Amino acid sequence: MGWVWKDTLGKIQLMGSRNLRRRETSLHSELEALKWAMESMLQHSTCQRFGTDCKDLIAMIEQPQDWPNLSTELEIVQTLRLCFLDFKISYVPRAQNEIADSLARNAHPYVLLVVLFRSGFPEHLKFE
């Protein structure tokens, strides 16, 4: 999984990538990715806007009672949400989410280490 933190001008400030063990469903993985991004961002700012290319994730956050099979994971995300003074989550089409998507794809299956990049990009992640 991967995430990217951009400032208000859209400049990338921080990125993260890590691999997870396979979860029960892709929605479990999406929730885990959001949880990790939220935990990571709490170290930097309590006013955050999150973006995802998963419309179901947004629906889960907005109407958690409609997703009883994910109630445990959603409770954790809802608790984390309370830590943010200004929390927003919105849909970002996959075509506009290339860097986070690339970070997620390049997380090696045997590496469980969190990798954080500040400002500079590794060559294989640069986009022209």
N, C-alpha and C positions, 0 to 999 in steps of 0.2 A: 504494500500500500504506500501511497505517497501523498504529501500535501505541500502546498506552497503558501507562504505568507507574504502578501503584498501590502505596501503602505497605501495611503489615501491617493497617491499619485499613480498607483499601479506598478510601482517599482518593487521587484522581488527583494525581500529582506532576509528571508529564511526559508529553507526547504527541509523536508524530512522524508526518509524512506525506510521501510522495514518490511520484513516478511512475516506473515502469520501462518500458523498451521491452518489447514483447510477447515472452514467452519461448516455448520449444518447447511446453510443456504448462503447465497450471495448477499441477501439482505442482512444476515448476521455479520458478514464481512464489512458491508457498508457502515453498519452501526459501529463496529469496532474501529473502523478508520475515522469516523467522526469523533468518537470518544477520545482516541489518541490525539487527534488534531486539537480538540478542545483542551485536553490536559496540557498539551504543549503550549498552547496560546495563553493559558492562564499565567504562565511565567512572564509574559510580555505585556499583556494588556487585557483589561476586562471589558473592553468595548470591541466586539468583533462581529464581522459579517462572514458567514461561512457559505461556500458555494459547493454544489455537488452536481454531477451529471446523472444522478439517480432520483427520478421524480418520486418513487416510492419512499425514499428516505425522508423527503420533505413531508410527505403525507403521514409517515409514522411520527415525526416530531410534532406535527400540528394536531393529530388525532391519535394519540397513543392507545386509547381505549379500543380502537378498531383493529389493533394488532396484538391480540392476547398471546399468541405464540412467541412474541418477542418482548413480553412484559418485563422480564428481568433486565435485559439489556437497555430497554427504553427507560426504566427507572433510573439507571445509572446516568444516562444522557440527560434526563430531566433534572437530576440532582446537580450535575455539572452546569447545566444551563442557568441555574439559580446563582451561580458564581459570577456570571457576566452581567454587568450593568446594562449593557445593550447587546442583545443576542439576536441575530437575524440569520436565516438560512434561505438561500435562493437557488434556483436552477441555473446551471451553467452548461450549455451544450458541450458535448465531448470535444468538438472541434476547437473550442475556446479553452479547454482544460488540458492542453497538450503536455505541459511540463509535469503536472501532478500525475497524469496518466503514464508518462514515460518513467517517472520515478517508481511508480508501482510495478510496471512491467520489468524494470531492471533490478528489482530487489531479488537477490539470489536466494534460492530455496534453502540453502544450507546456512545462511547467515541470519542470525537473530539479533544482530547489533543494530541499534538506531544510528543512523548517519544524518548529521545536520550540516548543512552547507550555509555559510554566511556570504552573501553577495556574489562572489565569483562562481562561475559554473564550471563543472567538469566538461571537457570537450565533447563527450558523447551526448550531453544533454543540451547543447547549444542548438538553437533554431535560427535559421536564416530568414 
